[in-house]
Amino acid sequence: MKELQKLIAIKASLNMRFVEREKEIEGMLISLLARQHMLLIGPAGTAKSAMIDELMKSIGGATLFQWQLTKFSTPEELFGPLSLKDLEIGLYKRNTSKKMPEANVAFLDELFKANSAVLNSLLTLMNERLFYNGDQPMKVPLFSVIGASNEYPEEGEGLDALFDRFLLRYEVDYIKEQTNFLAMMKQDEQLKEVPTITLEELHDYQELTEKVIIHNDIYEALVKIRQELSDEGIRPSDRRFKKSLRILQAKALLEQRGVVHTDDLVILENVLWKTHDQKEATSLIVRRHAEDAVIRKLDSIQAEAVELFTIVLQQHCVDAGVEASQKLKALLADLMKLKETHHTREEAIEQLLSKVQLMHEEVLTFLLEPLYFDASAKVREFKQNMSSMNYKL
């Protein structure tokens, strides 16, 4: 999909800027494409607001409303002060200029520290994209609210409805890998310009998201996931399941596909849990269904790699070797991507990765010295090792 290259470039640029934040960056882009809301939970100093700032710099013409909430926050801070001119004629109306009702994206930090009066006033705006200003509902241009908090809301605080509005939820922690931490410390704050899209292009991407196809196998998988979650006492609302379809469509589009695949289901581990103690069980159930597709993907990669390598051995042709090298390199990239997202299958992926890497190296050796490449010996060696290609799942 050539029209998605700008979006992919933005994702790559943000991943380079923020180490160990690939999932959160993907979630932010998906929330924009799907017009849904996202919650980031984690300690201060984990780049939550910085990621939002950089993302918004990449969307020309988009407006961001950003505010840190406290228990003393008032509706005026979010929605604007009352218009004195309108009050004189008996109208209770706010001046919303540069406030949340006029923003495309809102970032609300320390979300759950605000009082219930402020938080409850967000519900209609987030769900219906309407703001009641005076006696008339006002349609707002809001795509997404990105909320951030150092902690989960406590039970009994009356925040269940607001918490449920955030379809995507991510826990953000400090950088774990020492090499990544070192890279962050050495990183130049003045990085290259972030790739950009226009607000109109974002609208186009959102329309493309709505057109992504969902086949019956995805619906059937969701039914099974729902039943397994219910067996564990986890019962996401029907509304949450319905809205998760748009998340799947956005995930597929970000993978540059026009059809949702079963392995896209993995994104729902950030969607279908209700309380923090349900998070692990939800992830296991969702990933089990998503990884059925991973097994099929590994089978497909193995079959294609074997076919490519066999053609080079049989034809002993440089042109075939060049084509095989390019395709094997693409298969290696696919395996690396699978390794990053499917940790429970890491051993199987790593095993196949080493086999395909070896085949790629053999093809490169042939291209460098085709006259001295003993194809018949390689055929015998390859046939002897074929059984080891059946990686353990």
C-alpha positions as CSV (number, residue, x, y, z in Angstrom):
1,M,0.0,0.0,0.0
2,K,2.0,3.0,-1.3
3,E,-0.4,5.5,0.3
4,L,0.6,4.3,3.7
5,Q,4.3,4.9,3.4
6,K,4.1,8.3,5.2
7,L,2.3,6.7,8.1
8,I,4.9,3.9,8.3
9,A,7.7,6.5,8.2
10,I,6.2,8.3,11.2
11,K,6.0,5.0,13.1
12,A,9.6,4.2,12.3
13,S,10.7,7.7,13.3
14,L,8.9,7.6,16.6
15,N,10.3,4.1,17.4
16,M,13.8,5.5,16.8
17,R,13.2,8.4,19.1
18,F,11.6,6.4,21.9
19,V,13.3,3.1,22.7
20,E,11.2,0.2,24.2
21,R,8.0,2.1,23.3
22,E,7.1,0.2,20.1
23,K,3.8,-1.1,21.5
24,E,2.7,2.2,22.9
25,I,3.6,4.0,19.7
26,E,1.6,1.5,17.7
27,G,-1.3,1.9,20.1
28,M,-1.3,5.7,19.6
29,L,-1.4,5.4,15.9
30,I,-4.1,2.7,16.0
31,S,-6.1,4.9,18.4
32,L,-6.0,7.8,15.8
33,L,-6.8,5.5,12.9
34,A,-9.7,3.9,14.8
35,R,-10.9,7.1,16.4
36,Q,-10.7,5.5,19.8
37,H,-9.2,6.5,23.2
38,M,-6.1,5.2,24.9
39,L,-4.8,5.0,28.4
40,L,-1.1,5.0,29.5
41,I,-0.5,3.8,33.0
42,G,3.0,4.1,34.6
43,P,5.4,6.2,36.6
44,A,6.4,9.7,35.8
45,G,9.4,10.1,33.5
46,T,8.5,7.4,31.1
47,A,8.0,9.7,28.1
48,K,4.2,9.5,28.0
49,S,3.7,13.2,27.2
50,A,6.8,13.4,25.0
51,M,5.5,10.7,22.7
52,I,2.2,12.6,22.3
53,D,4.0,15.8,21.5
54,E,6.2,14.1,18.9
55,L,3.2,12.3,17.3
56,M,1.3,15.5,17.0
57,K,4.2,17.3,15.4
58,S,3.9,14.7,12.6
59,I,0.3,15.7,11.8
60,G,0.2,19.1,10.1
61,G,-2.9,21.1,11.0
62,A,-4.0,18.9,13.9
63,T,-4.7,20.5,17.2
64,L,-3.7,19.1,20.6
65,F,-5.2,20.1,23.9
66,Q,-2.9,19.1,26.8
67,W,-3.7,19.4,30.5
68,Q,-2.5,18.1,33.8
69,L,-5.4,17.4,36.1
70,T,-5.5,17.7,39.9
71,K,-8.2,17.2,42.5
72,F,-8.8,21.0,42.3
73,S,-9.3,21.0,38.5
74,T,-12.5,22.6,37.3
75,P,-14.6,22.2,34.1
76,E,-13.4,25.7,33.0
77,E,-9.9,24.3,32.6
78,L,-11.0,21.7,30.1
79,F,-14.0,23.3,28.4
80,G,-13.4,27.0,28.7
81,P,-14.8,29.8,30.9
82,L,-18.4,31.0,30.9
83,S,-19.1,33.7,28.3
84,L,-20.1,36.8,30.3
85,K,-21.7,38.2,27.1
86,D,-24.0,35.2,26.8
87,L,-24.8,35.3,30.5
88,E,-26.1,38.8,30.2
89,I,-28.9,37.5,27.9
90,G,-29.5,34.4,30.0
91,L,-27.4,31.9,28.1
92,Y,-25.2,29.5,30.0
93,K,-22.4,29.1,27.4
94,R,-18.7,28.5,27.5
95,N,-15.9,30.1,25.4
96,T,-14.3,26.9,24.0
97,S,-11.5,28.6,22.1
98,K,-8.2,26.6,22.5
99,K,-9.9,24.1,24.8
100,M,-10.8,20.5,24.6
101,P,-14.0,20.8,22.6
102,E,-12.1,22.3,19.7
103,A,-9.1,19.8,19.7
104,N,-8.4,16.8,17.5
105,V,-6.5,15.0,20.2
106,A,-6.5,15.6,23.9
107,F,-3.8,14.5,26.3
108,L,-5.0,14.4,30.0
109,D,-2.2,13.7,32.4
110,E,-2.8,12.5,36.0
111,L,-6.3,11.6,34.8
112,F,-7.7,9.9,37.9
113,K,-6.6,12.6,40.3
114,A,-9.3,14.9,39.1
115,N,-12.6,15.1,40.9
116,S,-15.7,13.1,39.7
117,A,-17.5,16.2,38.5
118,V,-14.8,17.0,36.0
119,L,-14.3,13.3,35.0
120,N,-18.0,12.6,34.5
121,S,-18.3,15.6,32.3
122,L,-15.9,13.9,29.9
123,L,-18.1,10.9,29.2
124,T,-20.5,12.3,26.6
125,L,-17.7,14.2,24.8
126,M,-15.6,11.0,24.6
127,N,-18.4,8.6,23.6
128,E,-20.7,10.6,21.4
129,R,-18.2,13.3,20.3
130,L,-20.7,15.9,21.5
131,F,-20.3,18.9,23.9
132,Y,-23.4,20.5,25.3
133,N,-22.7,24.2,25.2
134,G,-25.7,26.2,26.1
135,D,-28.9,24.7,24.8
136,Q,-27.4,23.1,21.7
137,P,-25.1,20.0,21.4
138,M,-21.9,20.9,19.7
139,K,-20.2,18.3,17.4
140,V,-16.5,18.1,18.4
141,P,-13.6,17.3,16.0
142,L,-12.1,14.9,18.6
143,F,-10.3,11.8,17.3
144,S,-8.8,10.5,20.5
145,V,-8.3,11.2,24.1
146,I,-5.0,9.9,25.4
147,G,-5.1,9.6,29.2
148,A,-2.1,9.1,31.5
149,S,-1.9,8.1,35.1
150,N,0.6,6.8,37.6
151,E,-1.9,4.4,39.0
152,Y,-5.2,2.6,38.3
153,P,-8.4,4.1,39.6
154,E,-9.5,2.6,42.9
155,E,-12.7,0.6,43.2
156,G,-15.6,2.5,44.6
157,E,-14.6,5.9,43.2
158,G,-17.3,5.8,40.5
159,L,-14.8,5.9,37.6
160,D,-15.8,2.6,36.0
161,A,-17.6,4.3,33.1
162,L,-14.7,6.6,32.4
163,F,-12.2,3.8,32.6
164,D,-14.2,1.8,30.1
165,R,-14.1,4.6,27.6
166,F,-10.4,4.0,27.1
167,L,-10.4,1.1,24.6
168,L,-6.7,0.6,24.5
169,R,-4.7,0.4,27.7
170,Y,-1.0,0.1,28.1
171,E,1.3,-0.2,31.1
172,V,4.5,1.9,30.6
173,D,7.6,1.3,32.6
174,Y,11.2,2.5,32.7
175,I,13.6,1.3,30.1
176,K,14.7,-2.3,31.0
177,E,17.6,-3.2,28.6
178,Q,20.9,-1.6,29.5
179,T,21.8,-1.1,25.8
180,N,18.6,0.7,25.1
181,F,19.1,2.9,28.2
182,L,22.5,3.8,27.0
183,A,21.2,4.6,23.6
184,M,18.6,6.9,25.2
185,M,21.2,8.7,27.3
186,K,23.4,9.3,24.2
187,Q,20.6,10.3,22.0
188,D,20.8,13.8,20.5
189,E,17.7,15.8,21.5
190,Q,17.9,17.6,18.2
191,L,17.0,14.7,15.9
192,K,16.1,14.8,12.3
193,E,12.7,16.2,11.4
194,V,9.8,13.9,12.0
195,P,8.0,12.7,8.8
196,T,4.7,14.5,8.5
197,I,1.2,14.0,7.1
198,T,-1.6,16.5,6.8
199,L,-4.9,16.4,8.7
200,E,-6.6,15.6,5.4
201,E,-4.3,12.6,4.9
202,L,-5.1,11.4,8.4
203,H,-8.8,11.6,7.5
204,D,-8.0,9.5,4.4
205,Y,-6.2,6.9,6.5
206,Q,-9.2,6.7,8.9
207,E,-11.5,6.1,5.9
208,L,-9.2,3.3,4.7
209,T,-9.4,1.8,8.2
210,E,-13.1,1.5,7.9
211,K,-12.8,-0.4,4.6
212,V,-10.4,-3.1,5.9
213,I,-12.1,-6.5,5.5
214,I,-12.9,-8.7,8.4
215,H,-13.6,-12.4,7.4
216,N,-15.7,-14.9,9.3
217,D,-12.6,-16.6,10.9
218,I,-11.9,-13.4,12.9
219,Y,-15.5,-13.3,14.2
220,E,-15.4,-17.0,15.1
221,A,-12.1,-16.4,17.0
222,L,-13.7,-13.5,18.9
223,V,-16.6,-15.7,19.9
224,K,-14.1,-18.3,21.3
225,I,-12.1,-15.7,23.1
226,R,-15.2,-14.3,24.6
227,Q,-16.3,-17.7,25.9
228,E,-12.8,-18.5,27.3
229,L,-12.6,-15.1,29.0
230,S,-16.1,-15.7,30.5
231,D,-14.9,-19.1,31.8
232,E,-12.2,-17.1,33.7
233,G,-14.7,-14.7,35.1
234,I,-13.6,-11.9,32.7
235,R,-16.6,-10.3,31.0
236,P,-15.8,-7.3,28.7
237,S,-18.9,-5.4,27.6
238,D,-20.6,-6.1,24.3
239,R,-19.7,-2.5,23.4
240,R,-16.0,-3.2,24.0
241,F,-16.1,-6.2,21.7
242,K,-17.9,-4.3,19.0
243,K,-15.4,-1.4,19.1
244,S,-12.5,-3.8,19.1
245,L,-13.3,-4.5,15.5
246,R,-12.1,-1.0,14.5
247,I,-8.9,-1.7,16.5
248,L,-8.3,-4.8,14.5
249,Q,-8.9,-2.9,11.2
250,A,-6.5,-0.2,12.3
251,K,-3.9,-2.8,13.3
252,A,-4.2,-4.5,9.9
253,L,-3.9,-1.2,8.0
254,L,-0.8,-0.3,10.0
255,E,0.6,-3.6,8.9
256,Q,-0.2,-2.4,5.3
257,R,-2.9,-4.9,4.7
258,G,-6.5,-4.5,3.6
259,V,-7.7,-7.7,5.5
260,V,-7.5,-8.5,9.2
261,H,-5.4,-11.6,9.9
262,T,-5.7,-13.9,12.9
263,D,-2.4,-12.7,14.3
264,D,-3.8,-9.2,14.5
265,L,-5.9,-10.4,17.4
266,V,-2.8,-10.0,19.7
267,I,-3.6,-6.3,20.0
268,L,-6.7,-7.2,21.9
269,E,-4.6,-8.1,24.9
270,N,-4.6,-4.4,25.5
271,V,-8.4,-4.1,25.1
272,L,-10.4,-7.0,26.7
273,W,-9.5,-6.9,30.4
274,K,-11.5,-4.9,32.9
275,T,-9.3,-4.9,36.0
276,H,-5.5,-5.1,36.4
277,D,-5.6,-8.6,37.9
278,Q,-7.4,-9.9,34.7
279,K,-4.6,-8.6,32.5
280,E,-2.3,-11.7,32.5
281,A,-5.1,-14.2,31.9
282,T,-6.6,-12.1,29.1
283,S,-3.2,-11.9,27.4
284,L,-2.7,-15.6,27.5
285,I,-6.1,-16.3,26.0
286,V,-5.8,-13.7,23.3
287,R,-2.3,-14.7,22.4
288,R,-3.2,-18.4,22.2
289,H,-5.7,-17.6,19.5
290,A,-3.5,-15.2,17.7
291,E,-0.6,-17.6,17.7
292,D,-2.5,-20.3,15.9
293,A,-1.9,-18.0,12.9
294,V,1.8,-17.7,13.8
295,I,2.2,-21.5,13.5
296,R,0.7,-21.3,10.0
297,K,2.9,-18.3,9.2
298,L,6.0,-20.2,10.2
299,D,5.0,-23.2,8.1
300,S,4.5,-20.9,5.2
301,I,7.9,-19.2,5.6
302,Q,9.6,-22.5,6.0
303,A,8.0,-23.9,2.8
304,E,8.9,-20.8,0.8
305,A,12.5,-20.7,2.0
306,V,13.0,-24.4,1.2
307,E,11.5,-23.9,-2.3
308,L,13.8,-20.8,-3.0
309,F,16.9,-22.6,-1.8
310,T,16.1,-25.7,-3.8
311,I,15.6,-23.7,-7.0
312,V,19.1,-22.2,-6.6
313,L,20.7,-25.6,-6.0
314,Q,18.9,-27.2,-9.0
315,Q,19.2,-24.4,-11.5
316,H,22.7,-23.1,-10.5
317,C,21.7,-19.8,-12.0
318,V,22.8,-16.3,-10.9
319,D,19.5,-14.7,-11.7
320,A,17.7,-17.3,-9.6
321,G,20.2,-16.7,-6.8
322,V,19.6,-12.9,-6.9
323,E,15.9,-13.4,-6.7
324,A,16.2,-16.0,-3.9
325,S,18.5,-13.7,-1.9
326,Q,16.0,-10.8,-2.0
327,K,13.1,-13.1,-1.0
328,L,15.0,-14.8,1.7
329,K,16.0,-11.4,3.1
330,A,12.3,-10.5,3.2
331,L,11.4,-13.7,5.0
332,L,14.1,-13.0,7.6
333,A,12.5,-9.6,8.2
334,D,9.1,-11.3,8.7
335,L,10.6,-13.7,11.2
336,M,12.3,-10.8,13.2
337,K,8.9,-9.1,13.4
338,L,7.2,-12.2,14.6
339,K,10.0,-12.7,17.2
340,E,9.3,-9.2,18.6
341,T,5.6,-9.7,19.0
342,H,5.2,-13.4,19.9
343,H,7.4,-14.2,22.8
344,T,5.8,-17.5,23.7
345,R,6.9,-18.9,20.3
346,E,10.3,-17.3,20.4
347,E,12.2,-20.6,20.5
348,A,10.4,-21.9,17.4
349,I,10.9,-18.6,15.6
350,E,14.6,-18.5,16.6
351,Q,15.1,-22.0,15.3
352,L,13.6,-21.3,11.9
353,L,15.4,-17.9,11.8
354,S,18.7,-19.6,12.1
355,K,17.8,-22.1,9.3
356,V,16.7,-19.4,6.9
357,Q,19.7,-17.3,7.8
358,L,22.0,-20.2,6.9
359,M,20.2,-20.7,3.5
360,H,20.6,-16.9,2.8
361,E,24.3,-17.1,3.6
362,E,24.7,-20.1,1.3
363,V,22.9,-18.2,-1.6
364,L,25.2,-15.2,-1.0
365,T,28.2,-17.5,-1.2
366,F,27.0,-18.9,-4.5
367,L,26.5,-15.3,-5.9
368,L,30.0,-14.3,-4.9
369,E,31.7,-17.4,-6.3
370,P,29.2,-19.2,-8.6
371,L,32.0,-21.1,-10.5
372,Y,33.3,-22.7,-7.3
373,F,30.0,-23.4,-5.7
374,D,29.6,-27.2,-5.5
375,A,25.9,-27.5,-6.0
376,S,25.8,-31.3,-6.0
377,A,27.5,-31.4,-2.6
378,K,25.1,-28.8,-1.3
379,V,22.1,-30.8,-2.6
380,R,23.3,-33.9,-0.6
381,E,24.0,-31.8,2.5
382,F,20.6,-30.1,2.1
383,K,18.7,-33.4,1.8
384,Q,20.5,-34.8,4.9
385,N,19.4,-31.8,6.9
386,M,15.8,-31.6,5.7
387,S,14.5,-33.4,8.8
388,S,16.0,-30.7,11.0
389,M,13.9,-28.1,9.2
390,N,10.9,-29.4,11.1
391,Y,11.2,-27.0,14.0
392,K,9.5,-27.8,17.2
393,L,6.4,-25.8,18.1
